[in-house]
Amino acid sequence: MPTRRSFVIGGLGVGAVLATQGAHNAAGQADRRLIVDAQVHLWKAESPDWKWVPGLQPQLPEPFTIERLVLMMDEAGLPKWKEQQGMLGVRVTFNNAQTIPWLTDGTANWFWAAAEKAGLPVMCFAPGRVALLGPIAEQHPQLTLILDHMGLTAAMVKDNKVEEAIGQTVALAKYPNVSVKVSASPGISREPYPFRDVTVHLKRVFDAYGPQRSYWGTDLTNSYAKASYRQRISHFTEELSFLSESDKDWVMGRAIVQRLNWT
């Protein structure tokens, strides 16, 4: 049975940069300290499918559930991810047999609500299953959702599934809280630079989302040999005729900075 713990371990990647320059005083160290509760008991109410051992009594007269504990942790200030220096958002991945069901079976529901409440942008990698994020975007209109790599992988090129995946990504543009990384173009191209065969896909996504919700990115290490870093830049700034100079300003950096409130 999927659990909140397995979701955090399997699907959630959190990136944080903590400043280490200068002297470390006690207060500063406390602000950066990781606090882990290594021992806590949780239990739900007795039910037909979960019976207490005869003769044993719970430590408290009422159930002590994960939801109750998380509220206490919230009050203690533990979930303030965004307040960490360098923390702008999180990335979750749904790309294997274990994690894909979490988009529909309720396992991750707590996370979407918590991220929305905290104003925490969430970048999602759900190749071929981007459509499953639609109900989440609708139910949490204040949640900032960013689709990774237009919902594509290189494997989709081999399987001729790019058009279908792009269609799912384009369909989510109707939600104003959803935006997209138009990244990893070399990885989904069958051609050398300037990757003309992906132009139609990039334009389709850009036309749906516009310059303020489309973000350039390299995904460099996944297609390292296919293009230099400079070529990955010039692909967008010199080779995509459908982008105006103003569009390029947004797509190449201004848009993602604004979306993440990166100041």
Residue pairs with C-beta under 8 A, 6 or more apart in sequence:
2 98
2 101
2 102
2 105
2 107
3 107
4 66
4 107
4 110
6 98
6 107
7 99
7 102
7 107
7 108
7 111
10 98
10 99
11 92
11 93
11 94
11 99
11 102
11 108
12 90
12 91
12 92
12 111
13 90
13 91
13 92
13 93
14 81
14 87
14 90
14 91
15 87
15 90
15 91
16 81
16 84
16 85
16 86
16 87
17 85
17 86
17 87
18 32
18 84
18 85
18 86
19 85
19 86
32 84
32 85
35 78
37 73
40 69
41 59
41 64
42 64
42 65
42 66
42 69
43 58
43 63
43 64
43 65
44 50
44 63
44 65
45 63
46 52
52 58
58 64
67 110
70 79
70 110
73 79
79 114
79 118
80 118
81 87
81 90
81 118
81 120
82 88
82 89
82 118
82 119
82 120
88 121
88 260
88 261
88 262
89 120
89 121
89 122
89 123
89 144
89 146
89 260
90 115
90 120
90 121
90 122
90 123
91 122
91 123
91 124
91 125
91 148
92 108
92 111
92 122
92 123
92 124
92 125
93 99
93 124
93 125
93 126
94 100
94 102
94 103
94 124
94 125
94 126
94 129
94 132
95 125
95 126
95 127
95 153
100 126
100 129
101 107
102 108
103 126
103 129
103 132
103 133
103 136
104 132
112 122
112 136
112 139
112 140
112 143
113 140
114 120
115 121
115 122
115 140
115 143
116 140
116 142
116 143
119 142
119 144
120 144
121 144
121 145
121 146
121 259
121 260
122 143
122 144
122 145
122 146
123 146
123 147
123 148
123 181
124 130
124 133
124 145
124 146
124 147
124 148
125 148
125 149
126 132
126 133
126 147
126 151
127 149
127 151
127 152
127 153
127 156
127 165
128 151
128 153
128 156
128 161
128 164
128 165
128 168
129 151
129 168
130 147
130 151
130 165
130 168
130 169
130 172
131 168
131 171
131 172
133 145
133 147
133 172
133 178
134 171
134 172
134 175
136 143
136 145
137 143
137 145
137 172
137 175
137 177
137 178
138 175
140 177
141 175
141 176
141 177
142 177
143 177
144 177
144 179
144 259
145 175
145 177
145 178
145 179
146 178
146 179
146 180
146 181
146 215
146 259
147 169
147 172
147 178
147 179
147 180
147 181
148 181
148 183
149 181
149 183
149 184
149 187
149 217
149 219
150 165
150 166
150 169
150 180
150 181
150 182
150 183
150 184
150 201
150 205
151 165
151 166
151 168
151 169
152 162
152 165
152 166
152 184
152 188
152 201
153 187
153 188
154 187
154 188
154 222
154 223
156 162
156 165
156 188
157 188
157 189
157 190
162 188
162 201
166 201
166 204
166 205
169 180
169 205
169 208
170 204
170 205
170 208
172 178
173 180
173 208
173 209
173 213
178 213
179 209
179 213
179 214
179 215
179 255
179 259
180 205
180 209
180 213
180 214
180 215
181 215
181 216
181 217
182 202
182 205
182 206
182 214
182 215
182 216
182 217
182 251
183 215
183 216
183 217
183 218
183 219
184 217
184 218
184 219
184 222
184 223
185 195
185 198
185 202
185 232
185 235
186 193
186 195
186 223
186 226
186 227
186 232
186 235
187 219
187 222
187 223
187 226
188 198
188 201
189 195
189 197
189 198
189 226
190 197
191 197
192 226
193 226
193 227
193 231
193 235
194 231
194 234
194 235
194 238
194 239
195 227
195 235
195 239
199 239
199 240
202 240
203 240
203 242
205 214
206 214
206 242
206 243
206 247
206 251
207 242
211 243
211 246
211 247
211 249
211 250
211 251
211 255
212 250
212 255
212 258
213 255
213 259
214 250
214 251
214 255
215 251
215 255
215 256
215 259
216 236
216 251
216 252
216 253
218 229
218 232
220 229
220 232
227 235
233 252
236 243
236 248
236 251
236 252
237 248
237 252
243 251
256 262
257 263
